[in-house]
Amino acid sequence: MRKTAIVFLTGTLALSACGSAQTSRLNPFNWFGATKAEAPAPENTNPLIPKAREGLFAASDKDVYLGTPVAQVTDLIIEAVPGGAIIRATGSTPAKQLYDVQLTPDQDAGDGILAFRLEGRSRPGPSQPVTAAVRLSDRQLRDVRIIRVNGAQNALVSRR
């Protein structure tokens, strides 16, 4: 009991001395330096990734997706998976064959609405149903109440 009291008293005195030794390296408040105000980083950018990409893996004009929306979205399934959900949409276009189909995020969605466009590249050939999916994490779905998948002629909506 006596040793515990001595250790406790010594620790208390040492910590109380940190307030008077403001420039000391032993003071925990000096370990990270002073706070500075900076301009906020632009939204949707990572300050650790350089803006201009050069070299072998540089983005080019070939990386732009040139898909067109499918005529009709026929099915929308949202499957819960550990850590998020998978959104799977099926659609069809009557006059052409689609390939390289994807769910493209739609930027015009409002508050609490997550919208996608079901798009694909077209080529001549018989029509067939196409399916695309995207996986979203729980963090991405946190404030979402409505998931909407748009086609050229219709849209399917799922609500929570």
ChimeraX attribute file (.defattr): number of C-alpha atoms within 10 A of each C-alpha:
attribute: neighborCount
match mode: 1-to-1
recipient: residues
	/A:1	5
	/A:2	7
	/A:3	8
	/A:4	9
	/A:5	10
	/A:6	11
	/A:7	10
	/A:8	12
	/A:9	11
	/A:10	12
	/A:11	12
	/A:12	11
	/A:13	10
	/A:14	13
	/A:15	13
	/A:16	11
	/A:17	13
	/A:18	17
	/A:19	13
	/A:20	10
	/A:21	11
	/A:22	13
	/A:23	11
	/A:24	13
	/A:25	11
	/A:26	14
	/A:27	16
	/A:28	12
	/A:29	14
	/A:30	13
	/A:31	10
	/A:32	7
	/A:33	7
	/A:34	7
	/A:35	6
	/A:36	5
	/A:37	5
	/A:38	6
	/A:39	5
	/A:40	6
	/A:41	9
	/A:42	8
	/A:43	6
	/A:44	6
	/A:45	10
	/A:46	10
	/A:47	9
	/A:48	6
	/A:49	8
	/A:50	9
	/A:51	9
	/A:52	7
	/A:53	11
	/A:54	9
	/A:55	6
	/A:56	6
	/A:57	7
	/A:58	9
	/A:59	12
	/A:60	8
	/A:61	6
	/A:62	7
	/A:63	8
	/A:64	8
	/A:65	13
	/A:66	11
	/A:67	17
	/A:68	16
	/A:69	24
	/A:70	27
	/A:71	19
	/A:72	20
	/A:73	25
	/A:74	16
	/A:75	15
	/A:76	20
	/A:77	14
	/A:78	15
	/A:79	11
	/A:80	13
	/A:81	12
	/A:82	7
	/A:83	10
	/A:84	16
	/A:85	17
	/A:86	15
	/A:87	19
	/A:88	19
	/A:89	24
	/A:90	19
	/A:91	23
	/A:92	22
	/A:93	21
	/A:94	12
	/A:95	14
	/A:96	15
	/A:97	18
	/A:98	25
	/A:99	13
	/A:100	14
	/A:101	21
	/A:102	22
	/A:103	21
	/A:104	19
	/A:105	14
	/A:106	14
	/A:107	9
	/A:108	10
	/A:109	14
	/A:110	9
	/A:111	10
	/A:112	13
	/A:113	17
	/A:114	21
	/A:115	21
	/A:116	23
	/A:117	21
	/A:118	31
	/A:119	27
	/A:120	24
	/A:121	17
	/A:122	20
	/A:123	12
	/A:124	9
	/A:125	10
	/A:126	11
	/A:127	15
	/A:128	13
	/A:129	15
	/A:130	22
	/A:131	21
	/A:132	17
	/A:133	17
	/A:134	15
	/A:135	16
	/A:136	15
	/A:137	13
	/A:138	15
	/A:139	10
	/A:140	12
	/A:141	16
	/A:142	10
	/A:143	12
	/A:144	15
	/A:145	13
	/A:146	17
	/A:147	20
	/A:148	17
	/A:149	25
	/A:150	24
	/A:151	21
	/A:152	15
	/A:153	10
	/A:154	12
	/A:155	19
	/A:156	17
	/A:157	15
	/A:158	12
	/A:159	9
	/A:160	6
